[in-house]
Amino acid sequence: MGWDISYHPIAEDQIKEWYFDVLLDQARLQKNADRYGIEPFYRQKYADTIKVALETAPDAVFDTAHGYYIAVIQGFFNKYFYIRGGALSFLENDLINQYFKPWQQIIPENFANQKIQNQITTNYCSGVYIPKEKVVQLFDDYQSDATVKATLEELFSHNRITVFLKALAYAKANGLGLLEATEVVEPNPIDLNQSACYSNLFNCDPEGAQLYQQTAMEQLAAIEEKEGLESGTISNNASYEVSNTEPVVPKKNKGFWSKLFGN
């Protein structure tokens, strides 16, 4: 099972304004889109996501429904960051858990009765949420606490820590929290132009996907060398398939990576 993790800078009041308030009054969607200058194509994707959310069963797991949709919608409004395989949800570490805030302390009371896991447990799922004051603390502690630094660098190895720190720095600079999710964007490391995204791919910082592609190409090159194959034999003929079960969310839009990366 692959894990395409993304980190979404979003404040608690934005979660309310962009998502829960719109569930109560769909007219707010166009007001939000006008206020933040969302283009027509993404307004429709925003509306489609809300439509799916309104059809969510009361007994659905919050993280795989509303939590995930909040992450998707954040990407229509603001920048977010992709990291292949690196999720704070995967840590079993009380040292890092102190920075998280559970959904039960954020969401409206009428959603609190749903099953809430506050971490990634499957594909297409929201993970931990770091409130804005803890974003600042975690960023600062990374600089000053050797244990925190070592823990994060082990989780976000192979240069991925630079992307996570970029996400933290962006959230800190803008007074935002940070929401973790999985499979909002699904890069194809063989050909980034064939990647999928359920949000606005133009708002996805490209560094994490580029690192993923670089690592994949290095691994293929190593196999070619070991097997005595000509360079490019595998990579030029390889295909990439997403084996996860897709959620019922708006249609994917293809071709963005070509524009994003200038290929």
C-alpha positions as CSV (number, residue, x, y, z in Angstrom):
1,M,0.0,0.0,0.0
2,G,1.4,3.4,-1.0
3,W,1.1,6.5,1.1
4,D,0.8,9.8,-0.7
5,I,0.9,12.2,2.2
6,S,0.1,15.9,2.0
7,Y,0.2,18.7,4.6
8,H,-2.5,21.4,4.4
9,P,-2.0,24.8,6.1
10,I,-5.4,25.8,7.5
11,A,-6.7,27.6,10.5
12,E,-9.6,26.3,12.7
13,D,-11.8,29.3,11.7
14,Q,-11.1,28.5,8.0
15,I,-12.2,24.9,8.6
16,K,-15.4,26.3,9.9
17,E,-15.8,28.9,7.2
18,W,-14.8,26.8,4.2
19,Y,-16.5,23.6,5.2
20,F,-18.9,23.3,8.1
21,D,-20.6,26.6,7.5
22,V,-21.1,25.7,3.8
23,L,-22.6,22.3,4.8
24,L,-25.2,24.3,6.7
25,D,-25.8,26.9,3.9
26,Q,-24.5,26.1,0.4
27,A,-25.0,29.7,-0.6
28,R,-21.8,30.4,1.4
29,L,-19.8,28.5,-1.1
30,Q,-20.1,31.1,-3.9
31,K,-19.4,33.8,-1.3
32,N,-16.2,32.1,-0.3
33,A,-15.2,31.5,-3.9
34,D,-15.8,35.2,-4.7
35,R,-13.9,36.4,-1.6
36,Y,-10.9,34.2,-2.3
37,G,-10.9,34.5,-6.1
38,I,-11.3,30.8,-6.8
39,E,-11.5,30.1,-10.5
40,P,-14.8,28.6,-12.0
41,F,-13.3,25.2,-12.6
42,Y,-12.3,24.8,-9.0
43,R,-15.6,26.4,-7.7
44,Q,-17.3,23.4,-9.4
45,K,-14.9,21.0,-7.8
46,Y,-15.5,22.7,-4.5
47,A,-19.3,22.4,-5.0
48,D,-18.9,18.7,-6.0
49,T,-16.9,17.9,-2.9
50,I,-19.5,19.6,-0.7
51,K,-22.3,17.6,-2.5
52,V,-20.5,14.4,-1.6
53,A,-20.0,15.5,2.0
54,L,-23.7,16.2,2.3
55,E,-24.4,12.6,1.3
56,T,-22.1,11.2,4.0
57,A,-23.7,8.7,6.2
58,P,-24.0,9.7,9.9
59,D,-22.1,6.5,10.9
60,A,-19.2,7.2,8.5
61,V,-15.7,7.4,10.0
62,F,-15.0,11.2,10.3
63,D,-11.4,11.0,9.1
64,T,-12.2,9.1,5.9
65,A,-15.1,11.5,5.1
66,H,-15.3,15.0,6.5
67,G,-11.6,15.1,7.5
68,Y,-10.5,14.1,4.0
69,Y,-12.9,16.5,2.3
70,I,-11.6,19.4,4.4
71,A,-8.0,18.7,3.2
72,V,-9.3,18.5,-0.4
73,I,-11.1,21.8,0.0
74,Q,-8.1,23.6,1.6
75,G,-6.2,23.0,-1.7
76,F,-8.7,25.1,-3.6
77,F,-7.9,28.1,-1.3
78,N,-4.2,27.8,-0.4
79,K,-0.8,26.2,-0.9
80,Y,-0.2,22.7,0.4
81,F,2.8,20.3,0.5
82,Y,3.3,16.7,-0.7
83,I,5.6,14.1,1.0
84,R,5.8,10.5,-0.2
85,G,5.4,8.1,2.7
86,G,6.1,10.5,5.6
87,A,3.2,10.9,8.0
88,L,3.2,12.1,11.6
89,S,0.3,9.6,12.1
90,F,2.8,6.8,11.7
91,L,4.7,7.9,14.8
92,E,4.0,6.2,18.2
93,N,5.7,8.9,20.1
94,D,4.3,10.9,23.0
95,L,7.0,13.5,22.4
96,I,5.4,14.4,19.1
97,N,1.8,13.7,20.1
98,Q,1.9,16.8,22.3
99,Y,1.7,19.0,19.3
100,F,-1.6,17.5,18.0
101,K,-5.2,18.7,18.6
102,P,-8.0,16.2,18.3
103,W,-11.0,16.8,15.9
104,Q,-13.3,16.6,18.9
105,Q,-12.0,20.0,20.1
106,I,-12.4,21.6,16.7
107,I,-15.6,20.4,14.9
108,P,-19.2,21.3,15.6
109,E,-21.0,19.4,18.4
110,N,-23.3,17.6,16.0
111,F,-20.3,15.8,14.3
112,A,-18.7,14.8,17.6
113,N,-20.7,11.6,17.8
114,Q,-19.1,10.1,14.7
115,K,-16.2,7.7,15.1
116,I,-13.1,9.8,15.0
117,Q,-9.6,8.3,14.9
118,N,-7.4,11.5,14.7
119,Q,-4.8,9.8,12.5
120,I,-4.3,8.1,9.1
121,T,-5.6,4.6,9.2
122,T,-6.2,3.9,5.5
123,N,-5.9,5.6,2.1
124,Y,-8.0,8.7,1.4
125,C,-8.0,9.8,5.0
126,S,-7.2,12.8,7.1
127,G,-4.5,12.5,9.8
128,V,-3.3,14.6,12.7
129,Y,-4.0,18.3,13.0
130,I,-1.5,20.7,14.5
131,P,-3.1,24.0,15.7
132,K,-1.3,27.2,14.9
133,E,0.3,27.7,18.3
134,K,1.7,24.2,18.2
135,V,3.0,24.8,14.6
136,V,5.1,27.5,16.1
137,Q,6.2,25.4,19.0
138,L,7.1,22.4,16.8
139,F,9.1,24.5,14.3
140,D,11.0,26.2,17.1
141,D,11.6,22.9,19.0
142,Y,13.0,21.3,15.8
143,Q,15.7,24.0,16.0
144,S,16.4,23.7,19.7
145,D,15.5,20.2,20.9
146,A,17.8,17.5,19.6
147,T,15.3,14.7,20.4
148,V,12.5,16.4,18.4
149,K,14.9,17.1,15.5
150,A,16.1,13.5,15.4
151,T,12.6,12.1,15.5
152,L,11.4,14.2,12.6
153,E,14.5,13.6,10.5
154,E,14.1,9.9,11.0
155,L,10.5,10.0,9.9
156,F,11.1,12.4,7.0
157,S,14.4,10.9,5.8
158,H,16.0,11.2,2.3
159,N,15.7,15.0,2.2
160,R,11.9,14.9,2.9
161,I,12.5,16.9,6.1
162,T,13.1,20.0,3.9
163,V,9.5,19.7,2.5
164,F,8.0,19.2,6.0
165,L,9.9,22.2,7.4
166,K,8.7,24.2,4.4
167,A,5.1,23.3,5.3
168,L,5.7,24.2,9.0
169,A,7.4,27.5,8.0
170,Y,4.5,28.4,5.7
171,A,1.9,27.7,8.3
172,K,3.9,29.6,11.0
173,A,4.4,32.6,8.8
174,N,0.7,32.8,8.0
175,G,-0.7,32.0,11.4
176,L,-2.2,28.7,10.3
177,G,-2.5,25.2,11.6
178,L,-1.4,22.1,9.6
179,L,-3.7,19.3,8.6
180,E,-2.3,15.9,7.4
181,A,-4.0,13.8,4.8
182,T,-3.4,11.0,2.3
183,E,-4.1,10.7,-1.4
184,V,-5.3,14.2,-2.0
185,V,-2.7,14.2,-4.7
186,E,-1.2,11.0,-6.3
187,P,2.0,11.7,-8.2
188,N,3.0,9.2,-10.9
189,P,6.8,9.0,-10.4
190,I,7.3,7.5,-13.9
191,D,5.6,10.4,-15.5
192,L,4.4,13.3,-13.3
193,N,2.2,14.5,-16.2
194,Q,0.0,11.4,-15.6
195,S,-0.6,12.2,-11.9
196,A,-4.0,12.6,-10.3
197,C,-5.2,15.2,-7.9
198,Y,-8.6,15.7,-6.2
199,S,-7.9,19.3,-5.3
200,N,-6.1,22.1,-7.1
201,L,-2.7,20.8,-8.2
202,F,-1.4,24.3,-9.0
203,N,-1.5,24.9,-5.2
204,C,0.7,21.9,-4.5
205,D,4.3,22.7,-3.8
206,P,6.3,20.6,-6.4
207,E,9.4,19.7,-4.3
208,G,8.0,16.6,-2.7
209,A,6.8,15.1,-5.9
210,Q,10.2,15.8,-7.5
211,L,12.0,14.1,-4.7
212,Y,9.6,11.1,-5.1
213,Q,10.4,10.9,-8.8
214,Q,14.1,11.3,-8.2
215,T,14.1,8.4,-5.7
216,A,12.1,6.2,-8.0
217,M,14.4,6.8,-11.0
218,E,17.4,6.1,-8.8
219,Q,15.9,2.8,-7.7
220,L,15.1,1.8,-11.2
221,A,18.6,2.7,-12.4
222,A,20.1,0.6,-9.6
223,I,18.1,-2.4,-10.7
224,E,19.2,-1.9,-14.3
225,E,22.8,-1.8,-13.2
226,K,22.5,-4.9,-11.1
227,E,20.8,-6.8,-13.9
228,G,23.2,-5.5,-16.5
229,L,20.6,-3.7,-18.5
230,E,21.0,-0.7,-20.7
231,S,20.2,2.6,-18.9
232,G,16.5,3.5,-19.3
233,T,15.4,-0.1,-20.1
234,I,13.1,-0.3,-17.2
235,S,12.1,3.3,-16.7
236,N,11.2,3.8,-20.4
237,N,8.9,0.7,-20.3
238,A,7.6,0.9,-16.8
239,S,4.0,1.7,-15.9
240,Y,2.6,3.0,-12.7
241,E,-0.7,1.9,-11.3
242,V,-2.6,3.2,-8.2
243,S,-3.9,0.1,-6.4
244,N,-5.8,2.0,-3.8
245,T,-9.6,2.1,-3.8
246,E,-10.7,5.5,-5.0
247,P,-13.1,7.5,-2.9
248,V,-16.3,8.9,-4.2
249,V,-15.1,12.5,-4.8
250,P,-15.0,14.9,-7.8
251,K,-13.4,13.8,-11.1
252,K,-9.7,13.9,-11.5
253,N,-8.3,16.6,-13.8
254,K,-5.2,15.5,-15.8
255,G,-2.5,17.4,-17.4
256,F,-1.7,19.9,-14.6
257,W,1.8,18.5,-13.8
258,S,2.9,19.3,-17.3
259,K,2.0,23.0,-16.7
260,L,3.2,23.0,-13.1
261,F,6.6,21.6,-13.9
262,G,7.0,23.2,-17.3
263,N,7.3,19.8,-19.1
